[in-house]
């Protein structure tokens, strides 16, 4: 087994979409092939290596064959299979949401996920190793310090994703690579050892990093805000609630971030420098049109098959191309139904209208062949009702779901040239936003026994949602945090770990995820380690697999 001493990063005509540096550094029309040892000694080289790390992290969302773009949204209490989930590979999103037997060590999706994240760790390691071995950090320029902080943060981000899913994983100094992926010369480290590294990396990174407002003010830049939100999350995972509260407070007090109007947060107006760069976003992974190779596959996943309803055309206004892989669960909607009348349209929580599509309307009188498709008695603009789809499919309850409400947090219109014919898109993948700090800050303070502070933090978000104090809590229980976490952060990819660390995952999936309730077991608190890793190292498989 050959130990690779030099890791090469090749970036061909690829903008450094993810990081901030001077204009001359961003001029990536040239081919840059840098040895890691040389690269890590320059700002330009560090940015190229860091871009390589981010490219591997981006593969989860870009690689169509991998088909796990929504893995973080799967397997919780607030989601269920969409009506077309069966079109997904059995060992991918389908297994991840239902906990079927295909969630196994032999899963090609799990193996590729593992490989991508470890390959992403390699350039981050190279930056850290090269800079820290060159002398005192205190004597480095601010730009090199910032690059080092970014590398520590990126490594922590990748390890955190891995340890949460697999637990006992290898810590690699510089991961060996061959043509098929990482080649490991070490076996597993304990969960505690991995978290110790993550926490150490983030604590080291924070004082080295600049704030978003001190950089280029781009959501694609790794800043101290990202390091602090990761530090809060990792600290919650290990039960260090004071450290979590402190890190959440650091984000909340960071002047780089401002809570935005509800309609702006997930909008696309103004493009990459407009709403996609709003001041609520802490960090996003970037995609840039009009590339047909570097696209993401999240925009269509929560869109139900609305265009199969007679009189409803496929348009960008209605949702674009539908795939219906995932759908919010009935429990999720119940969290917004304050009067339990099954009518979401009479609610005062502004997040309902701003972040969801609650109904569809008839907008097509005749089809492309001139045949009338608008049902008798209906007018253009009328809302489609359950009775309408029941009339079209009297005996097929699955098809009644074609007009079920859904989240639009990941939807994409034609801002970047997307059409109704394509599923893929170019909107950025939002990883963390400012309101997240309030939710997990409330979690941390509640665990510390400071219910007053936890209530205060949740009420900041409640006041934005309601427009006044009418929705505020006077005091809270932990169940209020569980519910507000779903209302505020639902379908953004944070629910699974939140439930897991609070010992709620199995209980609540059994209660509220109708597609997984009979399958989930204790072993599903972890994913199986990839068989390729087991075969390489002889490591012990996770229990139950």
Buried (B, 14 or more C-beta within 10 A) or exposed (E): EEEBEEBEBEBEEBBBBBBBBEEEBBEBEEEBEBBBBEBBBBBBBBBBBBBBBBBBBBBBBBBEEBBBBBBBBBBBBBBBBBBBBEEBBBBBBBBBBBBBEBBBBEBBBBBBBBBBBBBBBBBBBBBBBBBBEEEEBEEBEEBBBBBBBBBBBBBBBBBBBBBBBBBBBBBBEBBBBEEEBBBBBEBBBEBEBBBBBBBEBBBBBBEBBBBBBBBBBBBBBBBBBBBBBBBBBBBBBBEBBEBBBBBBBBBBEBEBBEBBEBEBBBBBEEBBEEBBBBBBBBBBBBBBBEEEEBBBBBBBBBBBBBBBBBBBBBBBEBBBBBBBBBBBBBBBBBBBBEEEEEEBEEBEBBBBBBBBBBEBBBBBEEEEEEEEBBBEEBEEEBEBEEEBBBEBBEEEEEBBBBBBBBBBBBBBBBBBEBEBEBBBBBBBBBBBBBBBBBBBBBBBBBBBEBBEBBBBBBBBBBBBBBEEEEBBBEEBEBEBBBBBBBBBBBBBBBBBBBBBBBEBBBEBBBEBBBBBBEBBEEBBBBBBBBBBBBEBBEBEBBEEB
